[in-house]
Amino acid sequence: MSSYKKTEKLLYNYNKFKKSIEYENEYIKFIRDNGLQEKSKNFVGIKIIIENKDRAEILEDLIKEATKRIIFTQKCIDFIDLALKNIEDDEYYELIKLKYFDRKSMEYIAEYFDTSVQTVYKHKTRLLKSLHSFLFAEDVLKALFEGENKWKI
């Protein structure tokens, strides 16, 4: 997957990352409120070794795993937010929110900025390249030192 596509994928999934944290918090609350069901000691998508563990230990393991997922996802969100902060003074910054978070069409965005769709595409590409430099700095440096010319900085 190209660096451009990786950057877009992160942005398109930004809202999903936030929703997943809400889900994990609801999951933890559900586990605390309801415990394990009598007939099942396994939850879909969660692998926990149950041997020699009582119900309280299993519940605590489930909560720990969900908490780890929350922490990791929040770090990803914070990392994206930090990259976005570096471009927030750009006059077309709102384009990123409109396109990736609100899922607006390029035509809608062009109307929003009172410009052409072609101009919107140009600024979207420019902003994504800038974000890429923050999100995937190692890729950018490797490209520079390996002679790749995909991303001009």
SULFEN-V988487 format. One record per residue. N is the residue number from 1. RES is the residue in one letter. PSI is psi in degrees with one decimal (999 if undefined). BURIAL is b if it has 9 or more other C-alpha atoms within 8 Angstrom, else e. Layout:
[[N	RES	PSI	BURIAL] [N	RES	PSI	BURIAL]]
//
This chain:
[[1	M	134.1	e] [2	S	159.5	e] [3	S	-38.4	b] [4	Y	-46.4	b] [5	K	-36.2	e] [6	K	-41.6	b] [7	T	-45.4	b] [8	E	-42.7	b] [9	K	-42.8	e] [10	L	-46.2	b] [11	L	-43.2	b] [12	Y	-30.6	b] [13	N	-1.1	e] [14	Y	-50.5	b] [15	N	-33.4	e] [16	K	-36.8	e] [17	F	-44.6	b] [18	K	-41.2	b] [19	K	-36.4	e] [20	S	-32.9	b] [21	I	-42.8	b] [22	E	-45.0	e] [23	Y	-46.8	e] [24	E	-39.0	b] [25	N	-40.1	b] [26	E	-38.8	e] [27	Y	-46.7	b] [28	I	-44.4	b] [29	K	-42.7	e] [30	F	-45.6	b] [31	I	-44.1	b] [32	R	-38.9	e] [33	D	-34.1	e] [34	N	-15.1	e] [35	G	-160.3	e] [36	L	146.0	b] [37	Q	147.1	e] [38	E	-40.7	e] [39	K	-16.0	e] [40	S	131.7	e] [41	K	13.1	e] [42	N	138.4	e] [43	F	144.2	e] [44	V	131.1	e] [45	G	2.6	e] [46	I	125.2	e] [47	K	110.0	e] [48	I	131.7	e] [49	I	123.1	e] [50	I	-12.1	e] [51	E	132.3	e] [52	N	31.1	e] [53	K	140.0	e] [54	D	173.8	e] [55	R	-39.0	e] [56	A	-40.8	e] [57	E	-39.6	e] [58	I	-44.6	b] [59	L	-43.1	b] [60	E	-38.6	e] [61	D	-42.8	b] [62	L	-42.4	b] [63	I	-41.4	b] [64	K	-44.7	e] [65	E	-42.7	e] [66	A	-38.9	b] [67	T	-40.0	b] [68	K	-41.3	e] [69	R	-39.0	b] [70	I	-47.1	b] [71	I	-46.2	e] [72	F	-46.4	e] [73	T	-40.4	b] [74	Q	-37.5	b] [75	K	-39.9	e] [76	C	-44.2	e] [77	I	-45.5	b] [78	D	-38.0	e] [79	F	-43.6	b] [80	I	-43.5	b] [81	D	-39.7	e] [82	L	-42.8	e] [83	A	-43.2	b] [84	L	-36.1	b] [85	K	-31.4	e] [86	N	-14.8	e] [87	I	4.5	b] [88	E	-18.0	e] [89	D	-7.3	e] [90	D	138.8	e] [91	E	-19.4	e] [92	Y	15.2	e] [93	Y	-41.1	b] [94	E	-23.5	e] [95	L	-41.9	b] [96	I	-46.7	b] [97	K	-44.8	b] [98	L	-44.9	b] [99	K	-49.4	b] [100	Y	-33.1	b] [101	F	-39.4	b] [102	D	-8.3	e] [103	R	40.6	e] [104	K	151.8	b] [105	S	161.0	e] [106	M	-32.5	b] [107	E	-43.8	e] [108	Y	-45.0	e] [109	I	-39.4	b] [110	A	-41.9	b] [111	E	-42.4	b] [112	Y	-43.0	e] [113	F	0.2	e] [114	D	54.3	e] [115	T	-175.9	b] [116	S	158.9	e] [117	V	-38.2	b] [118	Q	-41.3	e] [119	T	-38.8	b] [120	V	-45.3	b] [121	Y	-42.3	b] [122	K	-45.6	e] [123	H	-33.3	b] [124	K	-46.9	b] [125	T	-43.8	e] [126	R	-45.6	e] [127	L	-39.5	b] [128	L	-38.9	b] [129	K	-39.8	b] [130	S	-45.5	b] [131	L	-41.6	b] [132	H	-40.1	b] [133	S	-31.8	b] [134	F	-43.0	e] [135	L	-35.0	b] [136	F	52.7	b] [137	A	-38.5	b] [138	E	-41.5	e] [139	D	-41.9	e] [140	V	-45.5	b] [141	L	-42.7	e] [142	K	-43.4	e] [143	A	-40.5	b] [144	L	-44.8	b] [145	F	-18.7	e] [146	E	2.3	e] [147	G	4.8	e] [148	E	147.7	e] [149	N	30.6	e] [150	K	-42.7	e] [151	W	108.2	e] [152	K	128.9	e] [153	I	999	e]]
//
